[in-house]
Structures are given as C-alpha cells and as structure tokens.
Amino acid sequence: TEPDEPTTQARFVTGSTLRHVMVMTATGALSLMSVFAVDLLDLFFLSLLDRAWLPVVDGLLKATLVLGLAGLVSLTLARASAAVRHLVWTLALSSALLLPVLSVALPRWQLPLVTLTSPAPAPAPAAVVEAPGTGPALSRRAADSPAVHGPALEPSAAASISTVAPREAGGTPRPSLSMVVLAIWAAGVVVVVGRLAIGLAAVAWLSRRTVRVVDAPWLALAVELASGLGITRRLRFLQSARASMPMAAGIFTPSVLMPEDANRWPLERLRIVLLHELAHVKRRDCLTHVIAQLACALHWFNPLAWIAARHIRTERERA
C-alpha cells in the first residue's frame, strides 16, 4: 500500500489577526477620506469653472480615486499571480475610461427643493422739494411729471445701449477659462489617439501584406497548442520577413505573426514563443491594450493613468 499523503489544514489568512484587522480598518478609513477628498476637489474646481463642468470634474476625480486604489490593491497582491494584478489594472483603467463618459451621458437626478426668494426692494420715492405757497396737489403733479423721473427710453433703445456698450468697451471678446481648458485637453487627446491609430494602422498594413501560413514546419505545433489552450475563435498564423519578432495582433480576428527565421528555430524555442503569443490571444490582450491607451488619452494629464498603463503592460507580459 502507498503511504498516505500528508494533510494540510487550509487557512483563510496567515499571520497576525490583529494586523489584518488594522489593515482592513485603515483601508476603510482611507476609502472614506478619499470620498471626502473628491467632494472637496469638486467644490474647488467648480469655483474656478462653470457649473456645467460638474459631471466632468466629478468623473475625472473619481477616476483618479479608482486608479489610486488600484495601485494600493496591486501592492497588496504582490505575491499573487501576474494575471490577477493585470485584471486589477484592467478593471481600473476601464472604470477610468467609463466614469467621465457616464457622468456626462447619464441623466442627472435632481430632487425638487423649496427655495425662498426675498421680495424685491421697493423703489425709493423721489424726493420732492415743495416751494413756498405750493400744496400737496403741486407736489403730486411734480412727482408725476416726466421732468422728475427723466425721459423714458424705448425698449429697443435700451437694448442697443446694453449690447453696444460692452462691445465698445471690451473690444474683441476673449476666450473664457473653460474654453481654454477644453482646447488644451482636446489637443492632448488628439495626440494620444493619433499615436494609437498610427500603431494600429501599421499592424493592419503589415497583416494585409503577409501571407497566411499553410505549410510551415511549426504550423502543426501551433494548431495543437491553440487547441490545448481552448482557443475556439478564428485564428490566423502569419509569417513575414518584415517582422523582427513574434507578435499577436487583432481584436476581432486575432492572428499570430512569426518572423521568417522561425522555421529554423529549435522545437523548444518554438513551443515557448507560440505559447506566449497564444496566451495573448486567449486573454484578449490586444483589446485591453486599446482600452488602456484610450484611458490614457482621456486622462493624459493624469500621471496615474500612465503609471497604470505601464503596470498593465508589464503584468501582461508576465502573465
């Protein structure tokens, strides 16, 4: 008879229980303080910008909070697998991408509140100086006469004065602070999205000009590995002399591109390289890369977005 395997008792956590309680309490306190910090920053930016920017500022600050919390969670998962940390950063960047959009797109709930308006102050009566020998009748006639109140202006004349005076005094209207901020942000978005579009176009151009592999010596091994990983989507294997290294590309129709000298690689190297690229296909890393770049485009001014994109790229390769 074979000896029984040693049994081990499963543990939910290891280490001091007091330490875990203190960490969870500190995490909860930090979350509450972050919520109050977001509200405080909302009030500060609203004092600088127009009230119409409230949904945008709220979404951007919440995205910053999510990215910061993702960094803390990633530090606590230092001993976990790279796939888990990659999932944390992916969820954080996806939330950072959707929060500002949803803040603007979704309807806002407004509760009807009772507002009290103070009545307009009554106009002060015109001072009338009575001459000696005049009575109240003369005073009333003087108060009703146009000479006391001044000549009345027609509405059109008053409107022309109110519209022409600022134009003559101010000259050419200057752009507001909101328009300047919007223009700077839009310029940054165009730069980041343009860089992403150029990269996607270059990969698409290379894929269209690459022949599909039908008789390579490593093709049977690649098909076997893809089946073993459970990849059921339509998958293409390409090979090109322009490719300097293996890569996985494609969001809807994935493909694995191999360099021309891959035909001379040893079997073990081919297995490692193909498993690495097929893992990118299985985990849809091309899609997560696009999501990360779009989040960086939306939050290009936020260093936390670029730090998150760097971490998601590192964990993607490790996973």
Salt bridges, closest charged atoms under 4 A:
ASP58 OD2 - LYS62 NZ 2.99
ASP285 OD1 - HIS86 NE2 3.96
ASP285 OD2 - HIS280 ND1 2.66
ASP285 OD2 - ARG283 NH1 2.89
GLU315 OE2 - ARG85 NE 3.17
GLU315 OE2 - ARG318 NH1 3.76
GLU317 OE1 - HIS276 NE2 3.00
GLU317 OE2 - HIS280 NE2 3.64
